[in-house]
Amino acid sequence: MKIHFLSRSLHDDGHVSRNNSAGHLQACRSIAEISELSIPSHAVVGVEGLNAKVRSIREMPALGRSLIDRIKEETSSPGPHVLLHTVMSPWDLRVARRLGPVWDRFDHRVANVIENVDSVNRVTQFLSQYDIVTCFCDDLRGDIERDFDVPTLHWAPHTDVLDHASVGDRRPIDLLEVGRRDLDRYHRMEAFFRSSPERPFMLDFSTRPNARHPAPAAVEFSRLMNTYARANATLCESPASEARFKGRGPLTARWVHAWTAGCTIIGTKPRGRGVDRLVDWPESTLELPGNPDEQIPFILEVLADRDGLKRRRHRNVAEALRRYDTRHRLASLFDRLGLTRPDRLNSKLASIESKADEIEAAGAAEDRP
């Protein structure tokens, strides 16, 4: 089996949103032969305004020809050949539409939607040309299946949990803030924690602190996961209020990253379709009080409970291994497509279960008096 991983380039100066794909690719590479098919970021990212759109559309034919030549070479060996295309916007689908001359060289064509896409956009209709569409959001998945009459599979957010799982207790960061946040809440908390070095340490983290010095996605993703692994707790909030989510409240990758690294999550659980069963173990997310006056005392209490932090660390990592490793998603895809699971995948799945058992047992041993 060969997986043809078509995505925005993980090696240029593209937006940090591509970094999640680094974890996906790492897991794919561990279980099958990989052909990495890169789309230059400038062709599909930040394409706003007439001039940028015209420039990108003009570049599409040459980009398509380059990918076609590469695909012809990469699909010359015996299959099965599986196209796994990471889709983050209709611009990614514009690239795929250029692959008509080699579309049938793939035995299976899979669109992996990992960001909100506009289902009413004319270009998005190209999703109907895939054999199956996987989607991070179950509400959006349902819309895609209904609107484009294409088989779908709910792929809740996932990453290479096996290689990034951490239950280490050397955690100098008390509270971690990453990415999207409630600004009023953030400024209030940041001012409190910053006001005295005797108070817990709150870190506002960026995987790319200097926009002029990007690193490959694998490096930036490693920075992110290593920082989570050095934090006791992190803040996560439902994305439903963000305009791009259009009222949907899916589980997003930041939960998976935090659980993988053994963080306690403080915030608000998403309320989208199917999310309850994704977060149904005790203390998967500690709900932040709605009253602003109660939020900082609540966080201080959580951070002071060292036994609670350790208990959640082991439970969260074990649950992440069993539920959120990319290899579980690949297994479900291969089963749906009627493909035999590669031996390397079966071996990795066994390693995942063994590691989860080990971490769970270690946590239980520490809980005993």
For each residue, the residues with C-beta under 8 A, 3 or more apart:
1: 32 33 79 80 82 339 342
2: 32 33 34 35 74 75 77 79 80 81 82
3: 28 32 33 34 35 82 84
4: 34 35 37 71 74 75 81 82 83 84 106
5: 24 25 28 34 35 36 37 84 86
6: 37 39 67 83 84 85 86 95 96
7: 10 18 21 25 37 38 39 85 86
8: 14 18 21 38 39 41 44 45 86 88 92
9: 12 14 18 38 39 40 41
10: 7 14 18 21 22 25 36 38 216 217 218
11: 38 216 217
12: 9 40 41 42 214
13: 41 214
14: 8 9 10 18 41 42 45 214 217
15: 18 41 45 46
16: 19 207 208 220
17: 20 88 115
18: 7 8 9 10 14 15 21 22 41 88 217
19: 16 22 23 207 217 220 221 224
20: 17 23 24 114 159 221 253
21: 7 8 10 18 24 25 86 114 217
22: 10 18 19 25 26 216 217 218 220 221
23: 19 20 26 27 158 159 160 164 221 225 326
24: 5 20 21 27 28 86 112 158 159 160 326
25: 5 7 10 21 22 28 29 34 36 218
26: 22 23 29 30 160 163 218
27: 23 24 30 31 158 159 160 162 163 325 326 327 330
28: 3 5 24 25 31 32 34 84 326 330
29: 25 26 32 34
30: 26 27 160 163 327 344 348
31: 27 28 327 330 342 344 345 348
32: 1 2 3 28 29 342 344 345
33: 1 2 3
34: 2 3 4 5 25 28 29
35: 2 3 4 5 70 74
36: 5 10 25
37: 4 5 6 7 67 70 71 74
38: 7 8 9 10 11
39: 6 7 8 9 43 44 63 67 92 95
40: 9 12 43 44 63
41: 8 9 12 13 14 15 18 44 45
42: 12 14 45 46 56
43: 39 40 47 56 59 60 63 91 95
44: 8 39 40 41 47 56 88 89 91 92 94 95
45: 8 14 15 41 42 91
46: 15 42 52
47: 43 44 52 53 56 91
48: 52 53
49: 52 53
50: 53 54
51: 54 55
52: 46 47 48 49 55 56
53: 47 48 49 50 56 57
54: 50 51 57 58
55: 51 52 58 59
56: 42 43 44 47 52 53 59 60 91 94
57: 53 54 60 94
58: 54 55 61
59: 43 55 56 62 63
60: 43 56 57 63 64 94 95 98
61: 58 64 65 98
62: 59 65 66
63: 39 40 43 59 60 66 67 95 98
64: 60 61 67 68 95 98 99
65: 61 62 68 69 98
66: 62 63 69 70
67: 6 37 39 63 64 70 71 95 98 99
68: 64 65 71 72 98 99 101 102
69: 65 66 72 73
70: 35 37 66 67 73 74
71: 4 37 67 68 74 75 99 102 105
72: 68 69 75 76 102 105
73: 69 70 76
74: 2 4 35 37 70 71 77 81
75: 2 4 71 72 79 81 102 105 106
76: 72 73
77: 2 74
78:
79: 1 2 75 107
80: 1 2 107 108 339
81: 2 4 74 75 105 106 107 108
82: 1 2 3 4 106 107 108 110 337 339
83: 4 6 106 108 109 110
84: 3 4 5 6 28 110 112
85: 6 7 92 96 109 110 111 112 130
86: 5 6 7 8 21 24 92 112 114
87: 92 93 111 112 113 114 115 117 127
88: 8 17 18 44 92 113 114 115 117
89: 44 92 115 117
90: 93 94 117 118 121 123 124
91: 43 44 45 47 56 94 95 123
92: 8 39 44 85 86 87 88 89 95 96
93: 87 90 96 97 111 123 124 126 127
94: 44 56 57 60 90 91 97 98 123
95: 6 39 43 44 60 63 64 67 91 92 98 99
96: 6 85 92 93 99 111 126 129
97: 93 94 100 123 126
98: 60 61 63 64 65 67 68 94 95
99: 64 67 68 71 95 96 102 103
100: 97 103
101: 68
102: 68 71 72 75 99 105 106
103: 99 100 106 109 129
104:
105: 71 72 75 81 102
106: 4 75 81 82 83 102 103 109
107: 79 80 81 82
108: 80 81 82 83 131 132 337 339
109: 83 85 103 106 129 130 131
110: 82 83 84 85 130 131 132 133 134 333
111: 85 87 93 96 127 130 132 133 134
112: 24 84 85 86 87 133 134 155
113: 87 88 117 127 133 134 135 136 137 140 141 144
114: 20 21 86 87 88 136 157
115: 17 87 88 89 136
116: 137 140 244 245 246 248
117: 87 88 89 90 113 121 124 140
118: 90 121 124
119: 124 140 143 144 147 148
120: 124
121: 90 117 118 124
122: 125
123: 90 91 93 94 97 126
124: 90 93 117 118 119 120 121 127 148
125: 122 128 148
126: 93 96 97 123 129
127: 87 93 111 113 124 130 133 144 148 150
128: 125 148 149 150
129: 96 103 109 126
130: 85 109 110 111 127 133 150
131: 108 109 110 151 337
132: 108 110 111 150 151 152 153 333 336 337
133: 110 111 112 113 127 130 141 144 145 148 150 151 152 153
134: 110 111 112 113 152 153 154 155 329 333
135: 113 138 140 141 144 152 153 154 155
136: 113 114 115 140 155 156 157 250 251 252 253
137: 113 116 140 141 248 250 272
138: 135 141 142 154 156 250 272 273 274 275
139: 142 143 248 250 272 273
140: 113 116 117 119 135 136 137 143 144 248 250
141: 113 133 135 137 138 144 145 152 153 154
142: 138 139 145 146 152 273
143: 119 139 140 146 147
144: 113 119 127 133 135 140 141 147 148 150 152
145: 133 141 142 148 149 150 151 152
146: 142 143 149
147: 119 143 144
148: 119 124 125 127 128 133 144 145
149: 128 145 146
150: 127 128 130 132 133 144 145
151: 131 132 133 145 336
152: 132 133 134 135 141 142 144 145
153: 132 133 134 135 141 332 333 336
154: 134 135 138 141 274
155: 112 134 135 136 158 329 332 333
156: 136 138 251 274 278 323 324
157: 114 136 250 251 252 253 255 256 324
158: 23 24 27 155 161 256 324 325 326 328 329
159: 20 23 24 27 164 253 256 257 260 324 325 326
160: 23 24 26 27 30 163 164 325 326
161: 158 164 165 256 260 317 320 321 324 325 326 352
162: 27 165 321 325 327 348 351 352 355
163: 26 27 30 160
164: 23 159 160 161 225 229 260 261
165: 161 162 260 261 262 317 320 321 355 359
166: 225 228 229 260 261 262 317
167: 262 313 314 317 359 362 363
168: 171 229 262
169: 310 313
170: 230
171: 168 174 229 230 231 232
172: 201 230
173: 176 201 203 227 230 231 232
174: 171 193 200 201 202 231 232 233 303
175: 189 193 200 201 202 203 231 232 233 234 235 266 299 303
176: 173 202 203 205 227 228 231 233 234 235 263
177: 181 186 190 202 203 204 205 234 235
178: 205 224 227 228 234 254
179: 254
180: 237 239 242
181: 177 185 186 235 237
182: 185 186 237
183: 186 187
184: 187 188 292
185: 181 182 188 189 292 295
186: 177 181 182 183 189 190 204
187: 183 184 190 191
188: 184 185 191 192 292 295 296
189: 175 185 186 192 193 202 295 296 299
190: 177 186 187 193 194 202 204
191: 187 188 194 195
192: 188 189 195 199 296
193: 174 175 189 190 199 200 201 202
194: 190 191 202
195: 191 192 199
196: 199
197:
198:
199: 192 193 195 196
200: 174 175 193 299 300 303
201: 172 173 174 175 193
202: 174 175 176 177 189 190 193 194
203: 173 175 176 177 227 231
204: 177 186 190
205: 176 177 178 224 227
206: 209
207: 16 19 220 221 223 224
208: 16 211 213 214 215 220
209: 206
210: 213
211: 208 214
212:
213: 208 210
214: 12 13 14 208 211 220
215: 208 219 220 223
216: 10 11 22 219 220
217: 10 11 14 18 19 21 22 220 221
218: 10 22 25 26 221 222
219: 215 216 222 223
220: 16 19 22 207 208 214 215 216 217 223 224
221: 19 20 22 23 207 217 218 224 225
222: 218 219 225 226
223: 207 215 219 220 226 227
224: 19 178 205 207 220 221 227 228 257
225: 23 164 166 221 222 228 229 257 260 261
226: 222 223 229 230
227: 173 176 178 203 205 223 224 230 231
228: 166 176 178 224 225 231 234 257 258 260 261 263
229: 164 166 168 171 225 226 261 262
230: 170 171 172 173 226 227
231: 171 173 174 175 176 203 227 228 234 261 263
232: 171 173 174 175 263 264 303 309
233: 174 175 176 263 264 265 266 299 302 303 309
234: 175 176 177 178 228 231 254 258 263 264 265 266
235: 175 176 177 181 265 266 267 288
236: 252 254 255 258 265 266 267 268 285
237: 180 181 182 267 268
238: 241 249 267 268 269 270 271
239: 180 242 245 248 249 250 252 270
240: 245 247 248 249 270 271 272
241: 238 245
242: 180 239 245
243: 246
244: 116
245: 116 239 240 241 242 248 249 250
246: 116 243
247: 240
248: 116 137 139 140 239 240 245 272
249: 238 239 240 245 270 271 272 275
250: 136 137 138 139 140 157 239 245 270 272 275
251: 136 156 157 255 256 270 272 275 278 279
252: 136 157 236 239 255 270
253: 20 136 157 159 256 257
254: 178 179 234 236 257 258
255: 157 236 251 252 258 259 265 279 285
256: 157 158 159 161 251 253 259 260 320 324
257: 159 224 225 228 253 254 260 261
258: 228 234 236 254 255 261 263 265 316
259: 255 256 262 263 265 284 316 317 319 320 324
260: 159 161 164 165 166 225 228 256 257 317 320 324
261: 164 165 166 225 228 229 231 257 258 317
262: 165 166 167 168 229 259 312 313 314 316 317
263: 176 228 231 232 233 234 258 259 313 316
264: 232 233 234 283 286 302 308 309 312 313 316
265: 233 234 235 236 255 258 259 284 285 286 316
266: 175 233 234 235 236 285 286 288 298 299 302
267: 235 236 237 238 285 286 287 288
268: 236 237 238 285 287 288
269: 238 275 279 284 285 287
270: 238 239 240 249 250 251 252 275
271: 238 240 249 275
272: 137 138 139 240 248 249 250 251 275
273: 138 139 142
274: 138 154 156 277 278
275: 138 249 250 251 269 270 271 272 278 279
276: 279 280
277: 274 280
278: 156 251 274 275 323
279: 251 255 269 275 276 284 285
280: 276 277 284
281: 284 315 319
282: 315
283: 264 286 308 311 312 315
284: 259 265 269 279 280 281 316 319
285: 236 255 265 266 267 268 269 279
286: 264 265 266 267 283 302
287: 267 268 269
288: 235 266 267 268 295 298 299
289: 294 295 298
290:
291: 294 295
292: 184 185 188 295
293:
294: 289 291 297 298
295: 185 188 189 288 289 291 292 298 299
296: 188 189 192 299 300
297: 294 300 301
298: 266 288 289 294 295 301 302
299: 175 189 200 233 266 288 295 296 302 303
300: 200 296 297 303 304
301: 297 298 304 305
302: 233 264 266 286 298 299 305 308 309
303: 174 175 200 232 233 299 300 309
304: 300 301
305: 301 302 308 309
306: 309 310
307: 310 311
308: 264 283 302 305 311 312
309: 232 233 264 302 303 305 306 312 313
310: 169 306 307 313 314 363 366
311: 283 307 308 314 315 363 367
312: 262 264 283 308 309 315 316
313: 167 169 262 263 264 309 310 316 317 363
314: 167 262 310 311 317 318 359 360 362 363 366
315: 281 282 283 311 312 318 319 360 363
316: 258 259 262 263 264 265 284 312 313 319 320
317: 161 165 166 167 259 260 261 262 313 314 320 321 356 359
318: 314 315 321 322 356 357 359 360 363
319: 259 281 284 315 316 322 323 324
320: 161 165 256 259 260 316 317 323 324 325
321: 161 162 165 317 318 324 325 352 353 355 356 359
322: 318 319 352 353 356
323: 156 278 319 320 328
324: 156 157 158 159 161 256 259 260 319 320 321 328
325: 27 158 159 160 161 162 320 321 328 329 352
326: 23 24 27 28 158 159 160 161 329 330
327: 27 30 31 162 330 331 345 348 349 352
328: 158 323 324 325 331 332 349 352
329: 134 155 158 325 326 332 333
330: 27 28 31 326 327 333 334 345
331: 327 328 334 335 341 345 349
332: 153 155 328 329 335 336
333: 110 132 134 153 155 329 330 336 337
334: 330 331 337 339 340 341 345
335: 331 332 338 339 341
336: 132 151 153 332 333
337: 82 108 131 132 333 334
338: 335
339: 1 80 82 108 334 335
340: 334
341: 331 334 335 345 346
342: 1 31 32 345 346
343: 346 347
344: 30 31 32 347 348
345: 31 32 327 330 331 334 341 342 348 349
346: 341 342 343 349 350
347: 343 344 350 351
348: 30 31 162 327 344 345 351 352
349: 327 328 331 345 346 352 353
350: 346 347 353 354
351: 162 347 348 354 355
352: 161 162 321 322 325 327 328 348 349 355 356
353: 321 322 349 350 356 357
354: 350 351 357 358
355: 162 165 321 351 352 358 359
356: 317 318 321 322 352 353 359 360
357: 318 353 354 360 361
358: 354 355 361 362
359: 165 167 314 317 318 321 355 356 362 363
360: 314 315 318 356 357 363 364
361: 357 358 364 365
362: 167 314 358 359 365 366
363: 167 310 311 313 314 315 318 359 360 366 367
364: 360 361 367 368
365: 361 362 368
366: 310 314 362 363
367: 311 363 364
368: 364 365
369:
